[in-house]
């Protein structure tokens, strides 16, 4: 994978900053407090708490991610906070640390690299402004240091981050959802999207900064599949906006013979897809996507019903996600799009359960006390 993939977008920059925090205590402390300052300046507050039980952690995480959730009151004394913040390296000092911290030969530890990817995915939001750490990662002063981290980390990225869709996939059922239930046919999805856009034109506020949230995702209804990595479906810890559930059902997908899968392996491919098959969603997305990107203008997503005439499924690589998600992608001079809510490495099937992959029986994976989901909660073998 090329370093530019990690330099191009907010998710890649976030991954680099997360990695940097594992290299030096001063970097880690500075990231925490300098991100905290940016939460303050945006009129929100960062939720800070000690890691306790998993249920409490996910409850607070979900509250934090709700619209306005970051306005939750701080759980610490202001005087102590000010003292600790003053002791941490400043933004200028952080920039120097990023440019000088020793980088281990051979690239980052694989577990640290995966944890940074998980953090970059889990912090993606499309219905409110970026959090303080994302804002910090975009600071011009940190650009040279993060470029250095990207050049060090990119060659160590596992092959599956850039690999095409796998021939063996799994789909996940979160919060009791059964993916075997009939999903909306792609033609009905398109009709519903157009109807929602027309309703938004009539009823949504004209002011783009109005505190209004609606539809923010850019993918169609239907089955989505991911690959298996190290014996577990990759989507178990790479889902955006998922948390709090102890159990998840995992279903094997039996893919149709000769399935035509479009590879979105860069933001450029997404933009080309939008130019070839545009579906306008300005009215229904503009309030949310303005908060994410700061852009007010015409928005489109791919017309997935039209795409389904050429392709059975669409696969988004991890690399394309890191370079493109949570940033406005130019389609033409007046139009942009957003890769929003699409889990990295997922193949989204456009033909529905009847014409697409067959969905196997469920296997329950449960959160294990040693960390991570395991079949029926069994611990990892020692």
Beta strands, then each sheet from edge to edge (+ up, - down):
strand 1: 169-173
strand 2: 224-225
strand 3: 228-229
strand 4: 232-233
strand 5: 247-254
strand 6: 261-264
strand 7: 278-280
strand 8: 298-302
strand 9: 313-316
strand 10: 329-332
strand 11: 335-337
strand 12: 347-349
strand 13: 358-367
strand 14: 373-375
sheet 1: 1+ 5- 13+ 14-
sheet 2: 2+ 12- 9+ 6+
sheet 3: 3+ 4-
sheet 4: 7+ 8- 11- 10+
end
